[in-house]
Amino acid sequence: MPANHSCCAGCAIPLPSPAVLNPRRLCGSCLLIPPPFHRVVAPWLYGEYFSHLIHQWKYRGERRMTPLLASLWRQRAEIQTPIDLLVPVPLHWRRRWQRGFNQSELLCRQLLATSPELNLCKLADHLVKRRRSTAPQSTMTAKQRTHNLKGAFTVSEPCDNLRIAIVDDVFTTGATASAVAGALATAGAGYIEVWCLARTPAPGD
């Protein structure tokens, strides 16, 4: 599985040339419109193999794959800033009922259980709520995804100066992460990262 070793320091999109000499290099999109989060940690590229793993995990009910996926994240991810809360991207109650679990919450729990550097971090699985059901986004453009998620998330309590990591499975256009991060920033969060297993390349790459 290809590692995402040369990527934007903001949104983690793969960059065409090595970022070793400038690890803080940003892509054009992040320079033009800074995202509402500080950085994305996505250690792997989303391709054929990761697609198969994620599909089995999410849609085939293979919860036993959670330790493997958390281990893959920990192999290459670097936690640079102390984090106070892990916030899984919430599912609408209907979709969670149909699936039987929230894969992002499973990943959060596994990371907390196996990462000594997170021993002071807490799971905040009820902090962010999805206030309405949204259409599946797999076939939508970035603009459509952003519109689809507008106002979809609400935060249940103040987050004054908290350092928060939003946890999801795959980072595609960033619409979901941006919507959740925007809600947390409005609630007062002082620092926000997004932790994902894999990052999709730019269209055409």
PyMOL commands that place a pseudoatom at each C-alpha (Angstrom):
pseudoatom trace, name=CA, resn=MET, resi=1, chain=A, elem=C, hetatm=0, pos=[0.000, 0.000, 0.000]
pseudoatom trace, name=CA, resn=PRO, resi=2, chain=A, elem=C, hetatm=0, pos=[1.521, 3.354, -0.995]
pseudoatom trace, name=CA, resn=ALA, resi=3, chain=A, elem=C, hetatm=0, pos=[2.394, 5.739, 1.819]
pseudoatom trace, name=CA, resn=ASN, resi=4, chain=A, elem=C, hetatm=0, pos=[1.407, 9.397, 1.671]
pseudoatom trace, name=CA, resn=HIS, resi=5, chain=A, elem=C, hetatm=0, pos=[4.962, 10.574, 2.336]
pseudoatom trace, name=CA, resn=SER, resi=6, chain=A, elem=C, hetatm=0, pos=[5.046, 13.737, 0.208]
pseudoatom trace, name=CA, resn=CYS, resi=7, chain=A, elem=C, hetatm=0, pos=[1.960, 15.800, 0.838]
pseudoatom trace, name=CA, resn=CYS, resi=8, chain=A, elem=C, hetatm=0, pos=[0.523, 19.213, 1.690]
pseudoatom trace, name=CA, resn=ALA, resi=9, chain=A, elem=C, hetatm=0, pos=[1.127, 20.210, 5.315]
pseudoatom trace, name=CA, resn=GLY, resi=10, chain=A, elem=C, hetatm=0, pos=[-2.459, 21.412, 5.519]
pseudoatom trace, name=CA, resn=CYS, resi=11, chain=A, elem=C, hetatm=0, pos=[-4.840, 19.031, 3.743]
pseudoatom trace, name=CA, resn=ALA, resi=12, chain=A, elem=C, hetatm=0, pos=[-2.384, 16.131, 3.129]
pseudoatom trace, name=CA, resn=ILE, resi=13, chain=A, elem=C, hetatm=0, pos=[-3.093, 15.948, -0.593]
pseudoatom trace, name=CA, resn=PRO, resi=14, chain=A, elem=C, hetatm=0, pos=[-0.166, 14.258, -2.404]
pseudoatom trace, name=CA, resn=LEU, resi=15, chain=A, elem=C, hetatm=0, pos=[2.239, 16.750, -3.969]
pseudoatom trace, name=CA, resn=PRO, resi=16, chain=A, elem=C, hetatm=0, pos=[4.118, 16.119, -7.232]
pseudoatom trace, name=CA, resn=SER, resi=17, chain=A, elem=C, hetatm=0, pos=[7.611, 16.497, -5.773]
pseudoatom trace, name=CA, resn=PRO, resi=18, chain=A, elem=C, hetatm=0, pos=[9.141, 15.529, -2.409]
pseudoatom trace, name=CA, resn=ALA, resi=19, chain=A, elem=C, hetatm=0, pos=[8.249, 17.756, 0.541]
pseudoatom trace, name=CA, resn=VAL, resi=20, chain=A, elem=C, hetatm=0, pos=[11.199, 16.534, 2.610]
pseudoatom trace, name=CA, resn=LEU, resi=21, chain=A, elem=C, hetatm=0, pos=[13.107, 19.805, 2.295]
pseudoatom trace, name=CA, resn=ASN, resi=22, chain=A, elem=C, hetatm=0, pos=[10.020, 21.836, 3.225]
pseudoatom trace, name=CA, resn=PRO, resi=23, chain=A, elem=C, hetatm=0, pos=[7.673, 19.788, 5.442]
pseudoatom trace, name=CA, resn=ARG, resi=24, chain=A, elem=C, hetatm=0, pos=[5.428, 22.839, 5.907]
pseudoatom trace, name=CA, resn=ARG, resi=25, chain=A, elem=C, hetatm=0, pos=[4.784, 23.215, 2.163]
pseudoatom trace, name=CA, resn=LEU, resi=26, chain=A, elem=C, hetatm=0, pos=[1.135, 23.952, 1.348]
pseudoatom trace, name=CA, resn=CYS, resi=27, chain=A, elem=C, hetatm=0, pos=[-0.830, 23.169, -1.800]
pseudoatom trace, name=CA, resn=GLY, resi=28, chain=A, elem=C, hetatm=0, pos=[-2.409, 25.930, -3.862]
pseudoatom trace, name=CA, resn=SER, resi=29, chain=A, elem=C, hetatm=0, pos=[-5.887, 25.340, -2.442]
pseudoatom trace, name=CA, resn=CYS, resi=30, chain=A, elem=C, hetatm=0, pos=[-4.723, 25.682, 1.175]
pseudoatom trace, name=CA, resn=LEU, resi=31, chain=A, elem=C, hetatm=0, pos=[-2.778, 28.832, 0.310]
pseudoatom trace, name=CA, resn=LEU, resi=32, chain=A, elem=C, hetatm=0, pos=[-5.775, 30.350, -1.449]
pseudoatom trace, name=CA, resn=ILE, resi=33, chain=A, elem=C, hetatm=0, pos=[-8.435, 29.347, 1.096]
pseudoatom trace, name=CA, resn=PRO, resi=34, chain=A, elem=C, hetatm=0, pos=[-6.978, 28.127, 4.430]
pseudoatom trace, name=CA, resn=PRO, resi=35, chain=A, elem=C, hetatm=0, pos=[-9.080, 25.239, 5.783]
pseudoatom trace, name=CA, resn=PRO, resi=36, chain=A, elem=C, hetatm=0, pos=[-10.780, 25.474, 9.222]
pseudoatom trace, name=CA, resn=PHE, resi=37, chain=A, elem=C, hetatm=0, pos=[-8.355, 22.898, 10.636]
pseudoatom trace, name=CA, resn=HIS, resi=38, chain=A, elem=C, hetatm=0, pos=[-4.606, 23.127, 11.237]
pseudoatom trace, name=CA, resn=ARG, resi=39, chain=A, elem=C, hetatm=0, pos=[-3.531, 19.934, 9.501]
pseudoatom trace, name=CA, resn=VAL, resi=40, chain=A, elem=C, hetatm=0, pos=[-4.632, 16.525, 8.243]
pseudoatom trace, name=CA, resn=VAL, resi=41, chain=A, elem=C, hetatm=0, pos=[-2.809, 13.370, 9.332]
pseudoatom trace, name=CA, resn=ALA, resi=42, chain=A, elem=C, hetatm=0, pos=[-3.446, 10.798, 6.593]
pseudoatom trace, name=CA, resn=PRO, resi=43, chain=A, elem=C, hetatm=0, pos=[-0.467, 8.411, 6.412]
pseudoatom trace, name=CA, resn=TRP, resi=44, chain=A, elem=C, hetatm=0, pos=[-1.642, 6.266, 3.484]
pseudoatom trace, name=CA, resn=LEU, resi=45, chain=A, elem=C, hetatm=0, pos=[-2.924, 6.874, -0.040]
pseudoatom trace, name=CA, resn=TYR, resi=46, chain=A, elem=C, hetatm=0, pos=[-6.384, 5.640, -0.823]
pseudoatom trace, name=CA, resn=GLY, resi=47, chain=A, elem=C, hetatm=0, pos=[-6.226, 3.139, -3.666]
pseudoatom trace, name=CA, resn=GLU, resi=48, chain=A, elem=C, hetatm=0, pos=[-7.257, -0.382, -4.596]
pseudoatom trace, name=CA, resn=TYR, resi=49, chain=A, elem=C, hetatm=0, pos=[-5.992, -2.122, -1.455]
pseudoatom trace, name=CA, resn=PHE, resi=50, chain=A, elem=C, hetatm=0, pos=[-7.181, 0.429, 1.053]
pseudoatom trace, name=CA, resn=SER, resi=51, chain=A, elem=C, hetatm=0, pos=[-10.519, 0.633, -0.747]
pseudoatom trace, name=CA, resn=HIS, resi=52, chain=A, elem=C, hetatm=0, pos=[-10.992, -3.102, -0.215]
pseudoatom trace, name=CA, resn=LEU, resi=53, chain=A, elem=C, hetatm=0, pos=[-10.089, -2.890, 3.483]
pseudoatom trace, name=CA, resn=ILE, resi=54, chain=A, elem=C, hetatm=0, pos=[-12.378, 0.071, 4.127]
pseudoatom trace, name=CA, resn=HIS, resi=55, chain=A, elem=C, hetatm=0, pos=[-15.251, -1.541, 2.226]
pseudoatom trace, name=CA, resn=GLN, resi=56, chain=A, elem=C, hetatm=0, pos=[-15.013, -4.770, 4.233]
pseudoatom trace, name=CA, resn=TRP, resi=57, chain=A, elem=C, hetatm=0, pos=[-14.784, -2.813, 7.473]
pseudoatom trace, name=CA, resn=LYS, resi=58, chain=A, elem=C, hetatm=0, pos=[-17.651, -0.391, 6.881]
pseudoatom trace, name=CA, resn=TYR, resi=59, chain=A, elem=C, hetatm=0, pos=[-20.094, -2.237, 4.688]
pseudoatom trace, name=CA, resn=ARG, resi=60, chain=A, elem=C, hetatm=0, pos=[-19.453, -5.897, 5.485]
pseudoatom trace, name=CA, resn=GLY, resi=61, chain=A, elem=C, hetatm=0, pos=[-19.518, -5.441, 9.242]
pseudoatom trace, name=CA, resn=GLU, resi=62, chain=A, elem=C, hetatm=0, pos=[-15.923, -6.620, 9.729]
pseudoatom trace, name=CA, resn=ARG, resi=63, chain=A, elem=C, hetatm=0, pos=[-15.360, -4.808, 13.019]
pseudoatom trace, name=CA, resn=ARG, resi=64, chain=A, elem=C, hetatm=0, pos=[-12.499, -7.163, 13.843]
pseudoatom trace, name=CA, resn=MET, resi=65, chain=A, elem=C, hetatm=0, pos=[-10.430, -5.243, 11.269]
pseudoatom trace, name=CA, resn=THR, resi=66, chain=A, elem=C, hetatm=0, pos=[-10.345, -2.185, 13.544]
pseudoatom trace, name=CA, resn=PRO, resi=67, chain=A, elem=C, hetatm=0, pos=[-7.083, -3.168, 15.339]
pseudoatom trace, name=CA, resn=LEU, resi=68, chain=A, elem=C, hetatm=0, pos=[-5.372, -3.731, 11.973]
pseudoatom trace, name=CA, resn=LEU, resi=69, chain=A, elem=C, hetatm=0, pos=[-6.456, -0.352, 10.614]
pseudoatom trace, name=CA, resn=ALA, resi=70, chain=A, elem=C, hetatm=0, pos=[-5.498, 1.464, 13.813]
pseudoatom trace, name=CA, resn=SER, resi=71, chain=A, elem=C, hetatm=0, pos=[-2.103, -0.251, 13.680]
pseudoatom trace, name=CA, resn=LEU, resi=72, chain=A, elem=C, hetatm=0, pos=[-1.615, 0.885, 10.075]
pseudoatom trace, name=CA, resn=TRP, resi=73, chain=A, elem=C, hetatm=0, pos=[-2.375, 4.469, 11.111]
pseudoatom trace, name=CA, resn=ARG, resi=74, chain=A, elem=C, hetatm=0, pos=[0.055, 4.327, 14.028]
pseudoatom trace, name=CA, resn=GLN, resi=75, chain=A, elem=C, hetatm=0, pos=[2.835, 2.855, 11.862]
pseudoatom trace, name=CA, resn=ARG, resi=76, chain=A, elem=C, hetatm=0, pos=[3.268, 6.059, 9.880]
pseudoatom trace, name=CA, resn=ALA, resi=77, chain=A, elem=C, hetatm=0, pos=[1.348, 8.807, 11.674]
pseudoatom trace, name=CA, resn=GLU, resi=78, chain=A, elem=C, hetatm=0, pos=[3.158, 11.325, 13.851]
pseudoatom trace, name=CA, resn=ILE, resi=79, chain=A, elem=C, hetatm=0, pos=[1.352, 13.055, 16.713]
pseudoatom trace, name=CA, resn=GLN, resi=80, chain=A, elem=C, hetatm=0, pos=[3.097, 16.422, 16.875]
pseudoatom trace, name=CA, resn=THR, resi=81, chain=A, elem=C, hetatm=0, pos=[0.707, 18.308, 19.182]
pseudoatom trace, name=CA, resn=PRO, resi=82, chain=A, elem=C, hetatm=0, pos=[-0.835, 17.059, 22.454]
pseudoatom trace, name=CA, resn=ILE, resi=83, chain=A, elem=C, hetatm=0, pos=[-4.523, 16.366, 21.894]
pseudoatom trace, name=CA, resn=ASP, resi=84, chain=A, elem=C, hetatm=0, pos=[-7.252, 16.777, 24.515]
pseudoatom trace, name=CA, resn=LEU, resi=85, chain=A, elem=C, hetatm=0, pos=[-10.175, 15.138, 22.701]
pseudoatom trace, name=CA, resn=LEU, resi=86, chain=A, elem=C, hetatm=0, pos=[-10.752, 12.632, 19.904]
pseudoatom trace, name=CA, resn=VAL, resi=87, chain=A, elem=C, hetatm=0, pos=[-13.995, 13.407, 18.086]
pseudoatom trace, name=CA, resn=PRO, resi=88, chain=A, elem=C, hetatm=0, pos=[-15.316, 10.758, 15.683]
pseudoatom trace, name=CA, resn=VAL, resi=89, chain=A, elem=C, hetatm=0, pos=[-17.232, 12.088, 12.686]
pseudoatom trace, name=CA, resn=PRO, resi=90, chain=A, elem=C, hetatm=0, pos=[-20.825, 11.308, 13.682]
pseudoatom trace, name=CA, resn=LEU, resi=91, chain=A, elem=C, hetatm=0, pos=[-23.288, 9.321, 11.626]
pseudoatom trace, name=CA, resn=HIS, resi=92, chain=A, elem=C, hetatm=0, pos=[-26.951, 10.191, 11.461]
pseudoatom trace, name=CA, resn=TRP, resi=93, chain=A, elem=C, hetatm=0, pos=[-28.837, 7.906, 13.855]
pseudoatom trace, name=CA, resn=ARG, resi=94, chain=A, elem=C, hetatm=0, pos=[-30.595, 6.156, 10.973]
pseudoatom trace, name=CA, resn=ARG, resi=95, chain=A, elem=C, hetatm=0, pos=[-27.369, 5.292, 9.172]
pseudoatom trace, name=CA, resn=ARG, resi=96, chain=A, elem=C, hetatm=0, pos=[-25.750, 4.148, 12.409]
pseudoatom trace, name=CA, resn=TRP, resi=97, chain=A, elem=C, hetatm=0, pos=[-28.747, 1.922, 13.121]
pseudoatom trace, name=CA, resn=GLN, resi=98, chain=A, elem=C, hetatm=0, pos=[-28.527, 0.410, 9.629]
pseudoatom trace, name=CA, resn=ARG, resi=99, chain=A, elem=C, hetatm=0, pos=[-24.751, -0.201, 9.863]
pseudoatom trace, name=CA, resn=GLY, resi=100, chain=A, elem=C, hetatm=0, pos=[-24.749, -1.191, 13.525]
pseudoatom trace, name=CA, resn=PHE, resi=101, chain=A, elem=C, hetatm=0, pos=[-21.726, 0.949, 14.433]
pseudoatom trace, name=CA, resn=ASN, resi=102, chain=A, elem=C, hetatm=0, pos=[-19.826, 4.125, 13.654]
pseudoatom trace, name=CA, resn=GLN, resi=103, chain=A, elem=C, hetatm=0, pos=[-16.481, 3.120, 12.135]
pseudoatom trace, name=CA, resn=SER, resi=104, chain=A, elem=C, hetatm=0, pos=[-14.867, 6.412, 13.181]
pseudoatom trace, name=CA, resn=GLU, resi=105, chain=A, elem=C, hetatm=0, pos=[-15.800, 5.792, 16.810]
pseudoatom trace, name=CA, resn=LEU, resi=106, chain=A, elem=C, hetatm=0, pos=[-14.341, 2.267, 16.638]
pseudoatom trace, name=CA, resn=LEU, resi=107, chain=A, elem=C, hetatm=0, pos=[-11.093, 3.730, 15.311]
pseudoatom trace, name=CA, resn=CYS, resi=108, chain=A, elem=C, hetatm=0, pos=[-11.010, 6.347, 18.086]
pseudoatom trace, name=CA, resn=ARG, resi=109, chain=A, elem=C, hetatm=0, pos=[-11.420, 3.726, 20.797]
pseudoatom trace, name=CA, resn=GLN, resi=110, chain=A, elem=C, hetatm=0, pos=[-8.696, 1.528, 19.325]
pseudoatom trace, name=CA, resn=LEU, resi=111, chain=A, elem=C, hetatm=0, pos=[-6.247, 4.424, 19.010]
pseudoatom trace, name=CA, resn=LEU, resi=112, chain=A, elem=C, hetatm=0, pos=[-6.867, 5.461, 22.613]
pseudoatom trace, name=CA, resn=ALA, resi=113, chain=A, elem=C, hetatm=0, pos=[-6.373, 1.887, 23.811]
pseudoatom trace, name=CA, resn=THR, resi=114, chain=A, elem=C, hetatm=0, pos=[-3.082, 1.344, 21.970]
pseudoatom trace, name=CA, resn=SER, resi=115, chain=A, elem=C, hetatm=0, pos=[-1.354, 4.753, 21.886]
pseudoatom trace, name=CA, resn=PRO, resi=116, chain=A, elem=C, hetatm=0, pos=[0.590, 5.682, 25.054]
pseudoatom trace, name=CA, resn=GLU, resi=117, chain=A, elem=C, hetatm=0, pos=[0.961, 9.252, 23.801]
pseudoatom trace, name=CA, resn=LEU, resi=118, chain=A, elem=C, hetatm=0, pos=[-2.829, 9.610, 24.048]
pseudoatom trace, name=CA, resn=ASN, resi=119, chain=A, elem=C, hetatm=0, pos=[-3.068, 8.569, 27.699]
pseudoatom trace, name=CA, resn=LEU, resi=120, chain=A, elem=C, hetatm=0, pos=[-4.368, 12.023, 28.703]
pseudoatom trace, name=CA, resn=CYS, resi=121, chain=A, elem=C, hetatm=0, pos=[-6.720, 12.260, 25.731]
pseudoatom trace, name=CA, resn=LYS, resi=122, chain=A, elem=C, hetatm=0, pos=[-10.447, 11.539, 26.030]
pseudoatom trace, name=CA, resn=LEU, resi=123, chain=A, elem=C, hetatm=0, pos=[-13.075, 10.259, 23.605]
pseudoatom trace, name=CA, resn=ALA, resi=124, chain=A, elem=C, hetatm=0, pos=[-15.788, 12.839, 22.937]
pseudoatom trace, name=CA, resn=ASP, resi=125, chain=A, elem=C, hetatm=0, pos=[-18.221, 10.713, 20.948]
pseudoatom trace, name=CA, resn=HIS, resi=126, chain=A, elem=C, hetatm=0, pos=[-21.265, 12.848, 21.819]
pseudoatom trace, name=CA, resn=LEU, resi=127, chain=A, elem=C, hetatm=0, pos=[-19.715, 16.286, 21.403]
pseudoatom trace, name=CA, resn=VAL, resi=128, chain=A, elem=C, hetatm=0, pos=[-20.622, 16.693, 17.722]
pseudoatom trace, name=CA, resn=LYS, resi=129, chain=A, elem=C, hetatm=0, pos=[-24.031, 15.634, 16.463]
pseudoatom trace, name=CA, resn=ARG, resi=130, chain=A, elem=C, hetatm=0, pos=[-25.341, 15.304, 12.934]
pseudoatom trace, name=CA, resn=ARG, resi=131, chain=A, elem=C, hetatm=0, pos=[-28.527, 17.324, 13.054]
pseudoatom trace, name=CA, resn=ARG, resi=132, chain=A, elem=C, hetatm=0, pos=[-29.937, 16.018, 9.786]
pseudoatom trace, name=CA, resn=SER, resi=133, chain=A, elem=C, hetatm=0, pos=[-29.460, 13.127, 7.428]
pseudoatom trace, name=CA, resn=THR, resi=134, chain=A, elem=C, hetatm=0, pos=[-27.436, 13.917, 4.304]
pseudoatom trace, name=CA, resn=ALA, resi=135, chain=A, elem=C, hetatm=0, pos=[-27.317, 12.233, 0.925]
pseudoatom trace, name=CA, resn=PRO, resi=136, chain=A, elem=C, hetatm=0, pos=[-24.447, 9.775, 0.277]
pseudoatom trace, name=CA, resn=GLN, resi=137, chain=A, elem=C, hetatm=0, pos=[-21.467, 11.728, -1.072]
pseudoatom trace, name=CA, resn=SER, resi=138, chain=A, elem=C, hetatm=0, pos=[-19.486, 9.115, -2.982]
pseudoatom trace, name=CA, resn=THR, resi=139, chain=A, elem=C, hetatm=0, pos=[-20.604, 10.397, -6.412]
pseudoatom trace, name=CA, resn=MET, resi=140, chain=A, elem=C, hetatm=0, pos=[-20.721, 14.132, -5.570]
pseudoatom trace, name=CA, resn=THR, resi=141, chain=A, elem=C, hetatm=0, pos=[-18.295, 16.839, -6.622]
pseudoatom trace, name=CA, resn=ALA, resi=142, chain=A, elem=C, hetatm=0, pos=[-16.447, 18.869, -3.979]
pseudoatom trace, name=CA, resn=LYS, resi=143, chain=A, elem=C, hetatm=0, pos=[-18.895, 21.755, -4.398]
pseudoatom trace, name=CA, resn=GLN, resi=144, chain=A, elem=C, hetatm=0, pos=[-21.891, 19.437, -4.077]
pseudoatom trace, name=CA, resn=ARG, resi=145, chain=A, elem=C, hetatm=0, pos=[-20.414, 17.835, -0.946]
pseudoatom trace, name=CA, resn=THR, resi=146, chain=A, elem=C, hetatm=0, pos=[-19.916, 21.216, 0.693]
pseudoatom trace, name=CA, resn=HIS, resi=147, chain=A, elem=C, hetatm=0, pos=[-23.506, 22.233, -0.066]
pseudoatom trace, name=CA, resn=ASN, resi=148, chain=A, elem=C, hetatm=0, pos=[-24.785, 18.827, 1.100]
pseudoatom trace, name=CA, resn=LEU, resi=149, chain=A, elem=C, hetatm=0, pos=[-23.132, 19.258, 4.526]
pseudoatom trace, name=CA, resn=LYS, resi=150, chain=A, elem=C, hetatm=0, pos=[-23.941, 22.918, 5.142]
pseudoatom trace, name=CA, resn=GLY, resi=151, chain=A, elem=C, hetatm=0, pos=[-25.346, 23.198, 8.654]
pseudoatom trace, name=CA, resn=ALA, resi=152, chain=A, elem=C, hetatm=0, pos=[-25.316, 19.413, 9.112]
pseudoatom trace, name=CA, resn=PHE, resi=153, chain=A, elem=C, hetatm=0, pos=[-23.312, 19.384, 12.362]
pseudoatom trace, name=CA, resn=THR, resi=154, chain=A, elem=C, hetatm=0, pos=[-23.847, 20.958, 15.757]
pseudoatom trace, name=CA, resn=VAL, resi=155, chain=A, elem=C, hetatm=0, pos=[-21.666, 20.998, 18.892]
pseudoatom trace, name=CA, resn=SER, resi=156, chain=A, elem=C, hetatm=0, pos=[-23.335, 20.215, 22.219]
pseudoatom trace, name=CA, resn=GLU, resi=157, chain=A, elem=C, hetatm=0, pos=[-21.066, 22.171, 24.588]
pseudoatom trace, name=CA, resn=PRO, resi=158, chain=A, elem=C, hetatm=0, pos=[-18.277, 24.793, 24.620]
pseudoatom trace, name=CA, resn=CYS, resi=159, chain=A, elem=C, hetatm=0, pos=[-14.802, 23.725, 23.474]
pseudoatom trace, name=CA, resn=ASP, resi=160, chain=A, elem=C, hetatm=0, pos=[-12.871, 26.693, 24.852]
pseudoatom trace, name=CA, resn=ASN, resi=161, chain=A, elem=C, hetatm=0, pos=[-9.195, 26.407, 23.801]
pseudoatom trace, name=CA, resn=LEU, resi=162, chain=A, elem=C, hetatm=0, pos=[-9.364, 22.595, 23.529]
pseudoatom trace, name=CA, resn=ARG, resi=163, chain=A, elem=C, hetatm=0, pos=[-6.995, 20.749, 21.191]
pseudoatom trace, name=CA, resn=ILE, resi=164, chain=A, elem=C, hetatm=0, pos=[-9.145, 18.381, 19.161]
pseudoatom trace, name=CA, resn=ALA, resi=165, chain=A, elem=C, hetatm=0, pos=[-8.527, 15.660, 16.586]
pseudoatom trace, name=CA, resn=ILE, resi=166, chain=A, elem=C, hetatm=0, pos=[-11.445, 14.808, 14.303]
pseudoatom trace, name=CA, resn=VAL, resi=167, chain=A, elem=C, hetatm=0, pos=[-11.240, 11.133, 13.346]
pseudoatom trace, name=CA, resn=ASP, resi=168, chain=A, elem=C, hetatm=0, pos=[-12.616, 9.698, 10.080]
pseudoatom trace, name=CA, resn=ASP, resi=169, chain=A, elem=C, hetatm=0, pos=[-11.766, 6.821, 7.760]
pseudoatom trace, name=CA, resn=VAL, resi=170, chain=A, elem=C, hetatm=0, pos=[-10.868, 8.536, 4.461]
pseudoatom trace, name=CA, resn=PHE, resi=171, chain=A, elem=C, hetatm=0, pos=[-10.200, 12.173, 3.527]
pseudoatom trace, name=CA, resn=THR, resi=172, chain=A, elem=C, hetatm=0, pos=[-11.527, 12.930, 0.047]
pseudoatom trace, name=CA, resn=THR, resi=173, chain=A, elem=C, hetatm=0, pos=[-12.536, 16.541, -0.671]
pseudoatom trace, name=CA, resn=GLY, resi=174, chain=A, elem=C, hetatm=0, pos=[-12.439, 17.622, 2.958]
pseudoatom trace, name=CA, resn=ALA, resi=175, chain=A, elem=C, hetatm=0, pos=[-16.089, 18.710, 2.971]
pseudoatom trace, name=CA, resn=THR, resi=176, chain=A, elem=C, hetatm=0, pos=[-17.037, 16.576, 5.983]
pseudoatom trace, name=CA, resn=ALA, resi=177, chain=A, elem=C, hetatm=0, pos=[-13.911, 17.435, 7.964]
pseudoatom trace, name=CA, resn=SER, resi=178, chain=A, elem=C, hetatm=0, pos=[-14.337, 21.137, 7.193]
pseudoatom trace, name=CA, resn=ALA, resi=179, chain=A, elem=C, hetatm=0, pos=[-17.979, 21.112, 8.295]
pseudoatom trace, name=CA, resn=VAL, resi=180, chain=A, elem=C, hetatm=0, pos=[-17.129, 19.411, 11.597]
pseudoatom trace, name=CA, resn=ALA, resi=181, chain=A, elem=C, hetatm=0, pos=[-14.036, 21.591, 12.152]
pseudoatom trace, name=CA, resn=GLY, resi=182, chain=A, elem=C, hetatm=0, pos=[-16.044, 24.737, 11.448]
pseudoatom trace, name=CA, resn=ALA, resi=183, chain=A, elem=C, hetatm=0, pos=[-18.621, 23.772, 14.069]
pseudoatom trace, name=CA, resn=LEU, resi=184, chain=A, elem=C, hetatm=0, pos=[-15.876, 23.016, 16.630]
pseudoatom trace, name=CA, resn=ALA, resi=185, chain=A, elem=C, hetatm=0, pos=[-14.065, 26.284, 15.883]
pseudoatom trace, name=CA, resn=THR, resi=186, chain=A, elem=C, hetatm=0, pos=[-17.312, 28.197, 16.380]
pseudoatom trace, name=CA, resn=ALA, resi=187, chain=A, elem=C, hetatm=0, pos=[-17.656, 26.439, 19.754]
pseudoatom trace, name=CA, resn=GLY, resi=188, chain=A, elem=C, hetatm=0, pos=[-14.232, 27.773, 20.751]
pseudoatom trace, name=CA, resn=ALA, resi=189, chain=A, elem=C, hetatm=0, pos=[-11.760, 24.980, 19.931]
pseudoatom trace, name=CA, resn=GLY, resi=190, chain=A, elem=C, hetatm=0, pos=[-8.218, 26.344, 19.975]
pseudoatom trace, name=CA, resn=TYR, resi=191, chain=A, elem=C, hetatm=0, pos=[-6.509, 23.774, 17.737]
pseudoatom trace, name=CA, resn=ILE, resi=192, chain=A, elem=C, hetatm=0, pos=[-8.013, 21.235, 15.326]
pseudoatom trace, name=CA, resn=GLU, resi=193, chain=A, elem=C, hetatm=0, pos=[-6.443, 18.348, 13.438]
pseudoatom trace, name=CA, resn=VAL, resi=194, chain=A, elem=C, hetatm=0, pos=[-8.076, 15.724, 11.220]
pseudoatom trace, name=CA, resn=TRP, resi=195, chain=A, elem=C, hetatm=0, pos=[-6.895, 12.127, 11.548]
pseudoatom trace, name=CA, resn=CYS, resi=196, chain=A, elem=C, hetatm=0, pos=[-7.743, 9.733, 8.719]
pseudoatom trace, name=CA, resn=LEU, resi=197, chain=A, elem=C, hetatm=0, pos=[-6.461, 6.379, 7.578]
pseudoatom trace, name=CA, resn=ALA, resi=198, chain=A, elem=C, hetatm=0, pos=[-5.939, 7.435, 3.968]
pseudoatom trace, name=CA, resn=ARG, resi=199, chain=A, elem=C, hetatm=0, pos=[-6.046, 10.401, 1.599]
pseudoatom trace, name=CA, resn=THR, resi=200, chain=A, elem=C, hetatm=0, pos=[-7.445, 10.260, -1.911]
pseudoatom trace, name=CA, resn=PRO, resi=201, chain=A, elem=C, hetatm=0, pos=[-5.190, 11.732, -4.638]
pseudoatom trace, name=CA, resn=ALA, resi=202, chain=A, elem=C, hetatm=0, pos=[-6.342, 14.710, -6.667]
pseudoatom trace, name=CA, resn=PRO, resi=203, chain=A, elem=C, hetatm=0, pos=[-8.631, 13.845, -9.606]
pseudoatom trace, name=CA, resn=GLY, resi=204, chain=A, elem=C, hetatm=0, pos=[-6.547, 12.697, -12.530]
pseudoatom trace, name=CA, resn=ASP, resi=205, chain=A, elem=C, hetatm=0, pos=[-3.521, 11.653, -10.469]
for i in range(1, 205): cmd.bond("trace and resi %d" % i, "trace and resi %d" % (i + 1))
show_as sticks, trace
zoom trace
